[in-house]
Amino acid sequence: MVDPPRDEVPQAVQDAFNAHIRIIIITGDNEITARAIAKNIGLVNADNSVPEIINQQKLGTMSDEEIKKSLLQRTLVFSRVSPDDKLKIVTLLKEMGEVVAVTGDGVNDTLSLKKADIGVAMGQTGSKVDQEAAAMVLLNDDFSTIVKAIKEGRTVFNNISKNVVATLASNTA
């Protein structure tokens, strides 16, 4: 069975990196599958090396501080993790002061979607439970849509900031 990534995903991953967005894969899939997915979408460190892969066994032996240290990397892959592990990782990222977006399509993602700053559920393939738990539902199930939305949101924020400064400056005079 092969479920290749969509053609636009590798470019979206590069666009995310250029926008200083870190991508972490947290999956229930096995380590070999997770590594192949990371490689196929261009999810690599700055030196073009494959990201560190932490499986459930290794994760279970790591302290919260060790996990936080690993989470500082540009990219990271967690494989064979449980829903509780996903929730723990999201919680640790938030404790580190990160703004966390989580994508999910199965019932096992519900807790993480709720805990994240913004939960993004898949509209076509996602479960109804995930869609109810998420703050946003992607109607096209396309990762590149998230990157485009972030870019658009940053543009809107910058334009509003410029407008507020210009208004304050002209009204002060």
C-alpha positions in Angstrom: 0.0 0.0 0.0 1.3 3.4 -0.9 -0.2 6.7 0.1 2.1 9.3 -1.4 2.1 12.9 -0.3 0.3 15.4 -2.5 2.5 17.1 -5.1 2.3 20.5 -3.3 3.4 19.3 0.1 7.2 19.4 -0.3 7.0 23.0 -1.5 4.6 23.9 1.4 7.1 22.3 3.9 9.9 24.5 2.4 7.6 27.6 2.6 6.9 26.8 6.2 10.6 26.5 7.0 11.2 29.9 5.2 8.5 31.4 7.4 10.3 30.1 10.5 7.6 27.5 11.2 8.8 24.3 12.7 7.1 21.0 11.7 7.0 18.0 14.0 5.4 14.8 12.9 3.6 12.9 15.7 2.2 9.7 14.3 1.0 6.3 15.4 2.7 4.8 12.3 5.9 2.8 12.8 9.3 4.3 12.6 10.1 3.1 9.0 6.9 4.7 7.7 7.4 7.9 9.6 11.0 8.2 8.2 9.7 7.6 4.7 7.0 10.2 5.0 9.5 12.8 6.4 11.9 12.0 3.5 9.2 12.2 0.8 7.9 15.6 2.0 11.4 17.2 2.4 11.2 17.3 6.2 14.9 17.7 6.9 17.1 19.6 9.3 19.0 22.7 8.2 22.0 20.5 7.2 19.7 18.3 5.1 19.9 15.4 7.5 16.8 13.3 8.4 15.2 14.5 11.6 15.6 12.5 14.8 13.0 9.8 15.2 11.7 9.1 18.7 9.5 6.0 19.1 7.2 5.3 21.9 9.7 3.2 23.8 12.3 5.9 23.8 9.7 8.6 24.6 8.7 6.6 27.6 12.2 6.6 29.0 12.7 10.4 28.5 12.1 13.0 31.2 10.1 16.1 30.4 13.3 18.1 30.3 14.9 15.7 27.8 11.8 15.9 25.6 11.8 19.7 25.7 15.4 19.7 24.7 14.6 17.5 21.7 11.6 19.7 20.8 14.1 22.6 20.2 15.2 21.0 16.9 14.0 22.5 13.6 12.1 19.3 12.9 11.4 16.1 14.7 9.5 12.8 14.2 7.6 10.9 16.9 6.5 7.4 15.8 4.2 4.8 17.3 2.9 7.2 19.9 -0.4 7.0 21.8 -3.0 9.7 22.1 -1.7 10.4 25.6 1.9 10.8 24.2 0.6 13.3 21.6 -1.2 15.3 24.3 2.0 15.3 26.4 4.1 16.6 23.5 1.6 19.4 22.8 1.5 20.3 26.5 5.3 20.5 26.7 5.5 22.6 23.6 3.0 25.0 25.1 4.9 25.1 28.4 7.9 26.1 26.3 6.0 29.1 25.1 5.4 27.8 21.5 2.3 28.6 19.6 1.1 25.1 18.7 -1.1 24.0 15.8 -2.1 20.4 15.6 -3.6 18.6 12.5 -5.6 15.5 13.0 -8.0 13.2 11.2 -8.7 10.4 13.7 -10.4 10.1 17.1 -7.0 9.5 18.6 -6.1 13.2 17.8 -9.0 14.7 19.6 -7.2 15.5 22.9 -4.3 17.1 21.1 -6.6 19.2 18.9 -8.4 20.5 21.9 -5.1 21.3 23.8 -3.4 23.1 20.9 -3.6 26.8 20.3 -5.3 25.9 17.1 -6.6 22.5 16.2 -7.0 21.7 12.5 -9.2 18.8 11.5 -9.5 17.3 8.1 -12.9 17.9 6.5 -12.9 15.1 4.0 -11.1 12.3 5.7 -11.4 13.4 9.3 -13.7 12.0 11.9 -16.7 14.0 13.1 -15.3 13.9 16.6 -12.1 15.7 15.4 -14.1 18.2 13.5 -16.1 19.1 16.6 -12.9 19.4 18.7 -10.9 21.5 16.3 -10.9 25.2 15.9 -10.6 25.0 12.2 -11.6 22.3 9.6 -9.7 22.0 6.3 -12.3 21.4 3.6 -9.6 20.2 1.2 -7.4 18.2 3.6 -4.3 20.0 2.2 -1.3 20.9 4.3 -0.4 23.7 1.9 -3.6 25.5 2.8 -2.4 25.9 6.3 0.9 27.5 5.2 -1.0 29.8 2.8 -3.4 30.8 5.6 -0.5 31.6 8.0 1.1 33.8 5.3 -2.2 35.6 4.7 -2.8 36.0 8.4 0.7 37.5 8.8 0.0 40.0 6.0 -3.3 41.1 7.5 -1.6 41.5 10.9 1.2 43.6 9.5 -1.3 45.8 7.5 -3.4 46.4 10.6 -0.3 47.2 12.7 0.8 49.8 10.0 -2.6 51.3 9.9 -2.8 51.7 13.7 0.6 53.3 13.8 -0.3 55.7 11.0 -3.7 56.6 12.6 -2.1 57.2 16.0 0.6 59.3 14.5 -1.8 61.5 12.4 -4.3 61.9 15.3 -1.6 62.8 17.8 -0.5 65.7 15.6 
